[in-house]
Amino acid sequence: MIKRVFITATNTGIGKTFSTLTLLNECEKAGIKAGVFKPIETGITDNPEDGTKLLKKCQEFNNCFRKFMVEDVVPYRFSLPAAPYVAKKDNKIDIDLLLEKANILEKECDILFIEGAGGLMVPVGKDIFMIDFINIFEAKPLLVTPSRLGCINDTLLSMQALANKNLDFDWCVNLYEDKDSFFDITFPFYKDYFSEILILQKDAKKILKRLINE
């Protein structure tokens, strides 16, 4: 079974946290003890919104995670709503520290969901991008794509970026924007181009099964 899954997306605001929460629910149904980790969150005023949601949901199903605080799950928190490279200002993002945190969290679960920040090419350091976290954490990537007009271009570009890194990935559509027109505007191409289209809202069980069995 895959031990780590990296949740990424075509851009910010696509639904990575919603997707992770959905998969946490599926893990609970399947009797899988899940954990969560969001290495970096930006745009924080008081508490990390996404990280707090993830931890609270995880703690409902995994008693082992009740000993962790949000600081454990979100080690780096920055107030500026920007890419980590910009939001960190003069601070350093220590990759070794992130790996250490992931190792600690991983011991308390069967599968660790690691949620990225923004899209694949969001910079973390001068020469480190969010896509590089997939190999750094040795995780299986799940690409979450939107359902809005223009998503074909965004989806194919993100898939090309993953393929260029020789990364084996799964993907799914988060059907939340333009959902009434998605099947008229976007789905006809997807149906002809892809062998399978998984939609988060109806295929979460199948998505989880594919992630953990590959």
C-alpha positions in Angstrom: 0.0 0.0 0.0 1.2 3.5 -0.8 2.3 5.2 2.4 2.4 8.8 1.2 0.1 10.7 -1.2 0.9 14.2 -2.3 -2.2 16.3 -3.0 -1.5 18.9 -5.7 -3.6 20.9 -8.2 -3.5 23.0 -11.3 -3.4 26.2 -9.3 -4.5 27.7 -6.0 -8.2 27.6 -5.1 -8.9 24.4 -6.9 -9.9 22.3 -3.9 -6.8 20.5 -2.5 -8.1 20.7 1.1 -11.6 19.7 0.1 -10.1 16.7 -1.8 -8.0 15.7 1.2 -11.0 16.0 3.5 -13.0 13.8 1.1 -10.3 11.2 1.0 -10.0 11.2 4.8 -13.7 10.3 5.0 -13.1 7.5 2.5 -10.2 6.2 4.6 -12.5 6.1 7.7 -15.1 4.1 5.8 -12.4 1.7 4.6 -10.8 1.3 8.1 -7.6 3.0 7.0 -5.8 5.1 9.6 -5.0 8.3 7.8 -2.7 11.2 8.7 -2.3 14.7 7.3 0.6 17.1 6.7 0.7 20.5 5.1 4.3 21.6 5.0 3.7 25.2 4.2 0.6 27.5 4.4 0.6 31.1 3.4 -2.0 33.9 3.8 -2.5 33.2 7.5 -3.9 35.8 9.9 -4.4 33.8 13.1 -4.4 30.0 12.6 -3.7 28.2 9.3 -7.2 27.6 8.0 -6.5 24.7 5.8 -4.2 23.0 8.2 -6.7 23.4 11.1 -9.5 21.8 9.0 -7.2 18.9 8.0 -6.0 18.2 11.6 -9.5 18.4 13.1 -11.0 16.0 10.6 -8.0 13.6 10.9 -8.4 13.6 14.7 -12.0 12.5 14.4 -10.8 9.3 12.8 -7.3 8.8 14.1 -6.8 9.0 17.9 -3.0 9.0 17.4 -3.2 12.4 15.8 -4.9 13.9 18.8 -1.6 14.5 20.5 -0.5 16.8 17.6 -1.0 20.5 17.4 -1.5 22.5 14.2 2.1 23.5 14.4 3.1 19.9 14.0 0.9 19.5 10.9 1.8 22.9 9.4 5.5 23.6 10.3 5.8 26.7 8.1 3.1 29.4 8.3 3.4 32.8 6.6 1.0 35.8 6.7 1.6 37.0 3.2 -0.8 35.4 0.7 1.9 34.6 -1.9 4.1 31.8 -3.1 6.2 30.4 -0.2 9.4 31.7 -1.8 8.0 35.3 -1.5 5.9 34.8 1.6 8.9 33.5 3.6 10.7 36.8 3.1 14.1 36.4 4.9 13.2 33.1 6.6 14.6 29.8 5.5 12.4 26.8 4.6 14.4 23.8 5.9 13.7 20.7 3.8 15.3 18.4 6.3 13.0 19.7 9.0 10.0 19.0 6.8 11.2 15.5 6.2 11.7 15.0 9.9 8.1 16.2 10.6 6.7 13.9 7.9 8.5 10.9 9.4 7.1 11.7 12.8 3.5 12.0 11.5 3.9 8.9 9.3 4.5 6.7 12.3 1.0 7.4 13.5 -1.0 6.4 10.4 -1.3 3.9 7.6 -1.3 6.6 4.9 -0.1 10.2 5.1 -1.8 12.8 2.9 0.7 15.7 2.2 -1.0 18.8 0.8 0.9 21.2 -1.3 0.5 24.9 -1.6 -0.9 26.3 -4.9 0.0 24.6 -8.1 2.9 22.4 -9.2 5.3 25.2 -10.3 4.8 27.4 -7.2 8.3 28.3 -6.0 9.5 27.2 -2.5 13.1 28.2 -3.0 15.1 29.6 -5.9 15.5 26.2 -7.4 12.8 24.2 -5.6 9.2 24.1 -6.7 6.2 22.5 -5.3 6.4 19.7 -7.9 9.8 18.8 -6.4 8.2 18.0 -3.0 6.7 14.9 -4.7 10.2 13.3 -5.0 11.5 14.9 -1.8 8.7 13.2 0.2 8.7 10.1 -2.0 5.0 10.4 -2.4 2.4 9.3 -5.0 0.9 12.5 -6.5 -2.8 13.1 -7.0 -3.5 16.0 -9.3 -6.8 17.8 -8.6 -8.2 19.7 -11.6 -11.1 22.2 -11.8 -14.3 22.0 -13.7 -14.4 25.6 -14.9 -14.0 26.9 -18.4 -10.3 26.8 -19.3 -9.5 23.8 -17.2 -8.5 21.7 -20.2 -5.4 23.8 -20.8 -4.5 23.9 -17.1 -5.0 20.2 -16.7 -2.9 19.2 -19.7 -0.1 21.6 -18.8 0.0 20.2 -15.2 0.0 16.7 -16.6 2.9 17.6 -18.9 4.9 19.0 -16.0 4.4 15.7 -14.1 5.3 13.6 -17.1 8.5 15.7 -17.7 9.6 14.7 -14.2 8.8 11.1 -14.9 6.2 11.1 -12.2 3.5 8.5 -12.1 0.3 10.2 -11.0 -3.4 9.9 -10.6 -5.8 12.7 -11.3 -9.4 13.7 -10.6 -11.9 16.5 -11.3 -13.2 18.6 -8.5 -16.7 19.4 -9.8 -17.5 22.7 -8.2 -17.2 25.5 -10.7 -19.3 25.6 -13.8 -20.5 22.2 -12.7 -23.8 22.6 -14.7 -21.9 23.3 -17.9 -18.9 21.1 -17.4 -20.4 18.1 -19.2 -21.2 20.2 -22.2 -18.1 22.4 -22.4 -15.3 20.2 -21.1 -16.3 16.6 -20.7 -16.6 15.8 -24.5 -12.9 16.4 -24.9 -12.0 14.6 -21.7 -14.1 11.6 -22.8 -12.3 11.3 -26.1 -8.8 12.1 -24.8 -8.6 10.1 -21.6 -9.4 6.5 -21.0 -10.9 7.3 -17.6 -12.2 10.5 -15.9 -12.6 10.3 -12.2 -14.8 12.9 -10.5 -14.1 13.5 -6.8 -17.7 13.9 -5.8 -18.8 10.5 -7.1 -15.5 8.5 -7.4 -13.7 9.2 -4.1 -13.8 5.5 -3.2 -12.2 4.5 -6.5 -9.6 7.3 -6.3 -8.5 6.1 -2.8 -8.3 2.5 -4.0 -6.1 3.5 -6.9 -3.9 5.6 -4.7 -3.2 3.0 -2.1 -2.9 0.0 -4.4 -0.3 1.4 -6.8 
